Amino acid sequence: MKYCINCFAPLADDDDFCRKCGTKVEAFERISADESISLLNNIGNKYDEWVNLNNEIEQLEGELPLYQVPDKRPRYSAFRFFWPFLIYAQVAEVFVGIIFLIIAFSNGFADVELDTIRFYLYLFAFLAAGATLITGGVYATKKRYAKNLVLINAENDVVEKKRKIERRLGELMRKRNVLERELDQYNSCIPPAMRSSFHVKMLRACIENGEAKDLYEAVMLCHGKLNNLDQ
């Protein structure tokens, strides 16, 4: 008697579809024990490969969200490094004033008019503050460039890693699709409940132990064993 490879319901010889689940009845070519074992080895290797591919795909899909670059990318402004020089410029002006006071108290300006002293005081204070601010501007610009360059390089590394993961995912998915099409060829001889590496090894063991003469008998035998376990 024939059985449906999908639900194992009994089939009549002239049935084209299973009366229980509607699966199309395809001719099951009976092959020898050695050929069955060789076929199961091939199928088992493909299932193992499929599991490995699927695990790697899931791992990479889990890593992909870690390599996202925000739309609004943070950048350093020059003012962040420049503002202390505003204070330094005021300190420089005060320092110039102190120097002028010291000179004044030591009678260094005895023969100089007050307007002239005031002029040079403002001039040197302005030059000191200006030099400080120019130095601060140069420093802040260089500092901003260096800091932003670090950020840009880090973002480029993230983008490159993301691209590598996406390329690898594409390769793995193509391999998995090809493998799944190859495994579809065995759907007529391996029921859905047994399409795994574990069940393929179980089928092979039935044949190697002499419990079944070929793949068809091994499928029916293992189906019965699995039913007994469920019960």
Secondary structure, DSSP 8 states (H G I E B T S, - for coil): -EE-TTT--EE-TT-SB-TTT--B--------HHHHHHHHHHHHHHHHHHHHHHHHHHHHHHHGGGG---SS-----THHHHHHHHHHHHHHHHHHHHHHHHHHHTTTTTTS-HHHHHHHHHHHHHHHHHHHHHHHHHHHHHHHHHHHHHHHHHHHHHHHHHHHHHHHHHHHHHHHHHHHHHHHTTTTTS-GGG-SHHHHHHHHHHHHTTS-SSHHHHHHHHHHHHHHHH-
